[in-house]
Amino acid sequence: MLTAATGGSAQAQVDEDAVTAWNANAGEAAIAACISPVDNPLHESRLYAMMHLAIHDALNAIDRRSRPYAVDLQVNPGASADAAVAAAARDVLVPLIAQLPSPFPQACIDAGIASVDADYTAALGVIPDGPAKTQGVDVGQAAAAAILALRAADGSDTPLLDFAYPQGTDPGEYRFTPGFTFVFAPGWADVTPFVLNDSSQFRPGPPYAVTSKKYTADFNEVKALGGDDVTTPSARTAEQTEIALFWVESSPLQWNRIARTVSGSEGLDMWENARLFGLLNMALADGYIGSFETKSHYNYWRPVTAIQTADTDGNPSTSADPTWTPLVETPPIPDYDSAHSVEGGAAAGVLKRFFGTDDIGFTTCSLTLPAGSTCTDPSPVLRSYTSFSQAEEENGLSRILVGFHFRDAVETGIKHGEKIGKRAANLYLRPAP
């Protein structure tokens, strides 16, 4: 049974199969490897997507229920599905964690790999030895090798810290955010997508001009709500502060936790889960790729820069606060569009189409709330939602409340992500004839 005891967990006890177990295992490995819950959702999203595609292709080699993604395999239908899932997951996770780039230390990488190997040993240990187990391991390893080969030159080896990124000087142009002398992974815009034709496929139109009335409204909103309430007063309520911190957590970690919860409540079987998590994680991975392409294209400044230097923006309706400080330190990435909001739109877009409805309720936790309130604490703070849309909207709102984004970046990001999720669910891993 799966409980709320660990960071990658669901919130209610639900029946766990090998697919959902390895989804949770991957989250724990990402945390051990120091890329989650906040430090590198880009490689985290790629890791989950590749693992779940290998799992999907391995299971469908045993019993064809949906079309494969990376490789079309066939194996004795008596092969162990649990062994296939474990081998596919392990053989993707270990090399991808081993390849994590600087600045992630070797100790973190070693801990991530150790987490995976411990889970793999435990998973195989409960499967009886024999031909079924051997065949299952073989097909899982073959599926893993196929997705690793397919993605070997996808551009994900781009440097994470770009100290030479050109800063803008005109109003609205991005410049380094306080505390940073680099931009995070601008080359992610050039990573090969999983479901998009190219990273610019759904690129939205431009952000508001800094002299426009709509920009002024967005500026004043984030200025009033997004401050840290220490250096900078904030009009946030206590619940809005909770929302802001709740959704700071990595989008791949949170939306996979949500999907496990809903999978359990809806009674999905192993093959249905393989398809669900394959679609979800391809959309999440492409959400980052598409959003980073948009960010690179428009190179728009963050609220912290805009507010601190508003006396130079040419907009007489904005006023500067040189000491304005957001609730959480602003990530060193351009504002538009909000990748976190794209992720929410992509996830909700897949979940709505997979389940055929938006109106499924669920409850979840977070690892980025104050100590005593997180998923790993005895009494975590739980937030409940009546639909996927409600969660995607709150996820987007959180980026205003935390001081990271203008509303335009949030609302545009959700729409961008919805298009990606729709494309994934409509075109990939379709039910087999």
C-alpha positions as MATLAB code, in Angstrom:
seq = 'MLTAATGGSAQAQVDEDAVTAWNANAGEAAIAACISPVDNPLHESRLYAMMHLAIHDALNAIDRRSRPYAVDLQVNPGASADAAVAAAARDVLVPLIAQLPSPFPQACIDAGIASVDADYTAALGVIPDGPAKTQGVDVGQAAAAAILALRAADGSDTPLLDFAYPQGTDPGEYRFTPGFTFVFAPGWADVTPFVLNDSSQFRPGPPYAVTSKKYTADFNEVKALGGDDVTTPSARTAEQTEIALFWVESSPLQWNRIARTVSGSEGLDMWENARLFGLLNMALADGYIGSFETKSHYNYWRPVTAIQTADTDGNPSTSADPTWTPLVETPPIPDYDSAHSVEGGAAAGVLKRFFGTDDIGFTTCSLTLPAGSTCTDPSPVLRSYTSFSQAEEENGLSRILVGFHFRDAVETGIKHGEKIGKRAANLYLRPAP';
ca = [
       0.000    0.000    0.000;
       1.115    3.561   -0.715;
       0.853    6.089    2.103;
       1.657    9.727    2.724;
       4.881    8.860    4.525;
       7.374    9.801    1.811;
       8.089   12.774   -0.393;
       7.010   11.043   -3.575;
       3.843    9.641   -2.094;
       0.146    9.945   -2.774;
      -2.219   11.192   -0.119;
      -4.725    8.446    0.420;
      -3.868    4.777    0.699;
      -4.263    3.296   -2.758;
      -3.495   -0.034   -4.356;
      -0.024    0.134   -5.843;
       1.178   -1.724   -8.911;
       4.689   -1.861  -10.334;
       4.144    1.194  -12.546;
       2.954    3.505   -9.772;
       5.576    2.061   -7.424;
       8.348    2.975   -9.849;
       6.830    6.367  -10.412;
       7.182    6.994   -6.678;
      10.636    5.392   -6.672;
      11.771    7.771   -9.406;
      10.640   10.727   -7.309;
      12.597    9.453   -4.327;
      15.664    8.947   -6.522;
      15.345   12.489   -7.890;
      15.230   13.846   -4.344;
      18.253   11.747   -3.346;
      20.109   13.007   -6.431;
      19.398   16.623   -5.349;
      17.504   17.584   -8.536;
      14.162   17.622   -6.709;
      12.067   19.128   -5.154;
      13.384   22.473   -6.463;
      16.827   22.411   -8.057;
      16.525   20.914  -11.568;
      13.049   20.073  -12.856;
      14.385   20.004  -16.433;
      16.437   16.828  -16.092;
      13.849   15.506  -13.652;
      11.098   15.779  -16.271;
      13.267   14.077  -18.909;
      14.172   11.304  -16.485;
      10.516   10.529  -15.684;
       9.457   10.682  -19.334;
      12.137    8.301  -20.538;
      11.572    5.871  -17.689;
       7.844    5.715  -18.289;
       8.225    5.298  -22.037;
      10.529    2.333  -21.435;
       8.001    0.886  -18.974;
       5.194    1.446  -21.467;
       7.015   -0.245  -24.347;
       8.105   -3.182  -22.159;
       4.582   -3.881  -20.904;
       3.132   -3.602  -24.387;
       5.629   -6.167  -25.610;
       4.020   -8.626  -23.180;
       0.410   -7.631  -23.910;
      -0.163   -5.116  -26.709;
      -2.780   -2.614  -25.554;
      -1.400    0.640  -26.959;
       1.035    1.624  -29.637;
       4.711    1.707  -28.634;
       6.845    4.848  -28.588;
      10.528    3.956  -28.995;
      10.596    0.280  -29.938;
       8.135   -2.406  -31.089;
       8.985   -5.564  -29.152;
       7.264   -8.908  -28.725;
       7.865  -11.394  -25.949;
       6.239  -14.479  -24.479;
       2.971  -13.299  -22.855;
       3.971  -15.301  -19.802;
       6.890  -12.963  -19.097;
       6.743  -11.267  -15.700;
       5.257   -7.785  -16.058;
       6.637   -6.736  -12.684;
      10.154   -7.766  -13.683;
       9.799   -5.956  -17.001;
       8.743   -2.731  -15.300;
      11.531   -2.906  -12.724;
      14.239   -3.608  -15.313;
      12.991   -0.890  -17.669;
      12.902    1.655  -14.850;
      16.266    0.745  -13.371;
      18.093    0.686  -16.685;
      16.846    4.168  -17.580;
      17.191    5.824  -14.187;
      20.728    4.739  -13.339;
      22.491    6.049  -16.472;
      20.448    9.260  -16.541;
      21.256   10.048  -12.921;
      24.907    9.197  -13.588;
      24.918   11.756  -16.433;
      23.603   14.677  -14.381;
      25.730   17.713  -15.229;
      27.623   20.187  -13.086;
      27.033   21.630  -10.522;
      25.370   18.517   -9.054;
      27.966   16.819   -6.817;
      29.012   13.190   -7.121;
      27.668   12.461   -3.643;
      24.158   13.394   -4.808;
      24.513   11.323   -7.969;
      25.731    8.328   -5.959;
      22.788    8.671   -3.554;
      20.309    8.776   -6.423;
      21.767    5.656   -8.014;
      21.834    3.853   -4.668;
      18.153    4.671   -4.172;
      17.266    3.143   -7.551;
      19.389    0.044   -7.047;
      17.879   -0.594   -3.608;
      14.378   -0.388   -5.068;
      15.370   -2.665   -7.952;
      16.824   -5.309   -5.642;
      13.679   -5.217   -3.520;
      11.381   -5.443   -6.549;
      13.165   -8.420   -8.095;
      13.532  -10.120   -4.726;
       9.795  -10.824   -4.457;
       9.483  -12.264   -7.986;
      10.100  -16.042   -8.178;
      13.151  -17.040  -10.195;
      12.439  -18.738  -13.492;
      11.856  -18.127  -17.197;
       9.056  -15.603  -16.615;
      11.296  -13.415  -14.476;
      14.219  -13.737  -16.896;
      12.067  -12.864  -19.899;
      10.568   -9.912  -18.073;
      13.992   -8.525  -17.176;
      15.185   -9.025  -20.753;
      12.311   -7.115  -22.322;
      12.559   -4.322  -19.741;
      16.242   -3.918  -20.468;
      15.601   -3.900  -24.229;
      12.952   -1.194  -23.872;
      15.297    0.887  -21.720;
      18.120    0.530  -24.246;
      15.805    1.691  -27.038;
      14.698    4.928  -25.354;
      18.255    5.677  -24.221;
      19.495    5.281  -27.792;
      16.652    7.399  -29.186;
      17.396   10.275  -26.786;
      21.188    9.989  -26.679;
      21.797   13.136  -28.740;
      18.713   15.170  -27.782;
      20.621   18.232  -26.572;
      19.978   17.717  -22.876;
      23.709   17.941  -22.171;
      23.449   21.720  -22.513;
      25.230   23.605  -19.682;
      22.965   24.464  -16.771;
      24.670   27.739  -15.823;
      25.227   30.312  -18.581;
      27.360   33.138  -17.190;
      27.755   34.713  -20.641;
      24.033   35.119  -21.282;
      23.508   38.611  -22.763;
      21.619   40.960  -20.458;
      19.203   43.529  -21.818;
      19.284   47.232  -21.056;
      15.947   48.483  -22.392;
      12.708   48.426  -20.363;
      11.183   44.945  -20.438;
      14.421   43.179  -21.376;
      15.749   40.448  -19.094;
      18.714   41.027  -16.859;
      20.206   38.882  -14.106;
      17.935   38.595  -11.083;
      19.271   39.545   -7.631;
      21.680   36.976   -6.260;
      22.609   35.442   -9.613;
      25.268   36.069  -12.254;
      23.972   33.525  -14.755;
      20.849   32.275  -16.512;
      19.695   28.725  -15.861;
      19.847   26.378  -18.858;
      18.832   28.654  -21.750;
      19.925   25.851  -24.095;
      16.981   23.731  -22.929;
      15.033   25.551  -25.648;
      16.939   23.406  -28.154;
      16.334   20.003  -26.555;
      14.509   17.583  -28.868;
      10.845   17.370  -27.813;
       8.957   14.128  -27.137;
       5.616   15.042  -28.749;
       6.061   18.474  -30.323;
       7.248   18.906  -33.901;
       9.703   21.481  -32.554;
      10.082   23.560  -29.416;
       8.435   26.628  -30.971;
       5.316   24.780  -32.172;
       2.924   26.450  -29.741;
       4.977   29.550  -28.963;
       2.511   32.226  -27.767;
       2.409   35.833  -28.915;
       4.510   38.481  -27.170;
       4.101   39.742  -23.602;
       2.520   43.097  -22.833;
       4.453   46.255  -23.631;
       5.693   47.844  -20.416;
       3.783   51.040  -21.191;
       0.410   49.298  -21.594;
      -2.488   49.408  -19.119;
      -2.561   45.619  -18.877;
       1.113   45.560  -17.943;
       0.485   48.219  -15.314;
      -2.288   46.112  -13.779;
      -0.051   43.021  -13.704;
       2.836   45.049  -12.283;
       0.751   46.449   -9.437;
      -0.750   43.033   -8.659;
       2.534   41.186   -8.226;
       4.069   44.185   -6.435;
       1.243   44.164   -3.886;
       1.012   40.390   -3.395;
       4.436   38.923   -4.107;
       6.633   40.558   -1.482;
       8.356   38.666    1.328;
       6.432   40.567    4.057;
       9.753   41.244    5.772;
      11.679   43.691    3.609;
       8.598   44.206    1.457;
       5.024   44.417    2.812;
       2.539   42.064    1.167;
      -1.247   42.040    0.921;
      -1.313   38.216    0.776;
      -3.625   36.365    3.133;
      -2.324   33.455    5.189;
      -3.906   31.009    2.741;
      -2.358   32.799   -0.222;
       1.044   32.451    1.405;
       0.379   28.741    1.852;
      -0.582   28.469   -1.831;
       2.562   30.338   -2.872;
       4.869   28.001   -0.948;
       2.876   24.818   -1.631;
       3.439   25.051   -5.391;
       7.122   26.030   -5.237;
       7.727   22.277   -5.391;
       8.936   20.752   -8.649;
       6.064   20.422  -11.127;
       7.074   16.902  -12.259;
       7.182   15.704   -8.641;
       3.832   17.255   -7.713;
       1.860   16.341  -10.842;
       3.086   12.747  -10.749;
       2.001   12.534   -7.112;
      -1.411   13.860   -8.154;
      -1.612   11.342  -10.997;
      -0.802    8.445   -8.647;
      -3.551    9.561   -6.306;
      -6.120    9.773   -9.102;
      -4.952    6.504  -10.632;
      -5.660    4.802   -7.327;
      -9.077    6.371   -6.879;
     -10.038    5.473  -10.449;
      -8.775    1.883  -10.183;
      -6.399    1.857  -13.155;
      -4.543   -1.346  -14.014;
      -0.849   -1.621  -14.795;
      -1.207   -1.099  -18.545;
      -3.508    1.884  -18.098;
      -0.982    3.381  -15.705;
       1.826    2.786  -18.188;
      -0.062    4.824  -20.765;
      -1.166    7.522  -18.294;
       2.304    8.175  -16.912;
       3.907    7.973  -20.349;
       1.578   10.668  -21.679;
       1.799   12.827  -18.571;
       5.563   12.867  -18.454;
       6.100   13.446  -22.168;
       3.822   16.485  -21.881;
       5.635   17.731  -18.775;
       9.030   17.302  -20.445;
       7.880   19.159  -23.552;
       6.300   21.839  -21.379;
       9.751   22.869  -20.197;
      11.238   22.621  -23.681;
       8.472   24.754  -25.190;
       8.483   27.287  -22.378;
      12.249   27.715  -22.414;
      12.080   28.353  -26.155;
       9.457   31.033  -25.506;
      11.536   32.545  -22.705;
      14.598   32.678  -24.928;
      12.640   34.197  -27.799;
      11.084   37.076  -25.829;
      13.750   37.516  -23.115;
      11.320   39.384  -20.827;
      12.256   40.774  -17.448;
      11.135   39.387  -14.107;
       8.883   41.297  -11.702;
      11.749   41.794   -9.241;
      13.735   43.648  -11.919;
      10.703   45.541  -13.186;
       9.664   46.724   -9.729;
      13.135   47.694   -8.544;
      13.840   49.695  -11.735;
      10.348   50.983  -12.572;
      11.607   54.548  -12.581;
      13.335   53.754  -15.892;
      10.492   51.885  -17.673;
       8.846   54.879  -19.348;
       5.498   54.043  -17.762;
       4.215   56.930  -15.621;
       1.693   54.603  -13.908;
       4.337   52.378  -12.288;
       6.451   53.333   -9.300;
       9.805   51.849   -8.319;
      10.688   50.132   -5.064;
      14.479   49.561   -5.169;
      14.349   47.187   -2.180;
      11.336   45.113   -3.300;
      11.995   41.480   -2.364;
       9.856   38.490   -3.459;
       8.619   35.840   -1.046;
      11.111   33.339   -2.508;
      14.298   34.217   -4.405;
      13.437   34.593   -8.090;
      14.905   31.850  -10.320;
      17.489   33.062  -12.873;
      15.308   32.559  -15.949;
      13.290   35.052  -18.067;
       9.666   35.665  -17.078;
       7.587   34.934  -20.158;
       5.962   32.534  -20.269;
       5.778   30.929  -16.825;
       7.197   27.399  -17.194;
       5.535   26.356  -13.949;
       2.178   27.415  -15.383;
       2.937   25.635  -18.655;
       3.567   22.490  -16.610;
       0.221   22.802  -14.866;
      -1.544   23.295  -18.187;
       0.266   20.342  -19.768;
      -0.507   18.027  -16.862;
      -4.144   19.050  -16.585;
      -4.475   18.805  -20.361;
      -3.359   15.172  -20.303;
      -5.337   14.211  -17.209;
      -8.606   15.708  -18.494;
      -8.325   13.852  -21.783;
      -7.077   10.568  -20.340;
      -9.926   10.317  -17.837;
     -12.493   11.899  -20.148;
     -13.513   14.467  -17.550;
     -12.147   17.437  -15.640;
     -14.299   16.780  -12.587;
     -12.225   14.388  -10.482;
     -11.425   15.406   -6.928;
      -8.114   14.724   -5.177;
      -5.949   15.798   -2.275;
      -2.193   16.288   -2.273;
       0.734   17.538   -0.188;
       3.976   19.438   -0.853;
       7.628   19.295    0.111;
       8.192   23.072   -0.006;
       5.986   24.177    2.861;
       7.539   25.166    6.211;
       8.919   22.383    8.406;
       6.157   20.411   10.110;
       3.773   20.858    7.185;
       5.409   18.824    4.411;
       4.624   15.415    2.924;
       7.268   13.805    5.124;
       5.890   15.227    8.381;
       3.430   13.352   10.626;
       0.612   15.820    9.913;
       1.239   17.371    6.493;
      -0.789   20.274    5.188;
      -3.110   18.901    2.508;
      -4.830   20.864   -0.225;
      -7.885   19.487   -1.991;
      -9.258   20.160   -5.461;
     -12.499   19.300   -7.221;
     -11.006   19.314  -10.723;
      -7.754   19.318  -12.648;
      -8.533   22.836  -13.858;
      -8.838   24.127  -10.305;
      -5.375   22.759   -9.499;
      -3.804   24.124  -12.687;
      -5.246   27.580  -11.957;
      -4.034   27.595   -8.346;
      -0.640   26.354   -9.489;
      -0.438   29.326  -11.859;
      -1.714   31.822   -9.287;
       1.024   30.703   -6.915;
       3.660   32.208   -9.215;
       2.128   35.661   -8.735;
       1.766   35.175   -4.986;
       5.388   34.088   -4.619;
       6.569   37.114   -6.615;
       7.981   35.209   -9.591;
       5.738   36.130  -12.535;
       3.343   38.635  -14.031;
      -0.232   37.400  -14.559;
       0.240   37.581  -18.338;
       3.071   35.022  -18.130;
       0.896   32.767  -15.962;
      -2.284   32.842  -18.031;
      -0.389   32.520  -21.286;
       1.642   29.662  -19.832;
      -1.437   27.667  -18.843;
      -2.832   27.955  -22.371;
       0.540   26.984  -23.846;
       0.707   23.914  -21.635;
      -2.866   22.871  -22.413;
      -1.980   22.727  -26.111;
       0.999   20.497  -25.370;
      -1.034   18.186  -23.128;
      -3.792   17.940  -25.719;
      -1.325   17.015  -28.450;
       0.303   14.329  -26.301;
      -2.993   12.725  -25.280;
      -4.541   12.886  -28.753;
      -1.625   11.597  -30.826;
       0.641    9.343  -28.730;
       0.432    5.894  -27.127;
      -2.954    5.411  -28.758;
      -4.946    2.250  -27.940;
      -3.886   -0.619  -30.166;
      -6.401   -1.882  -32.742;
];
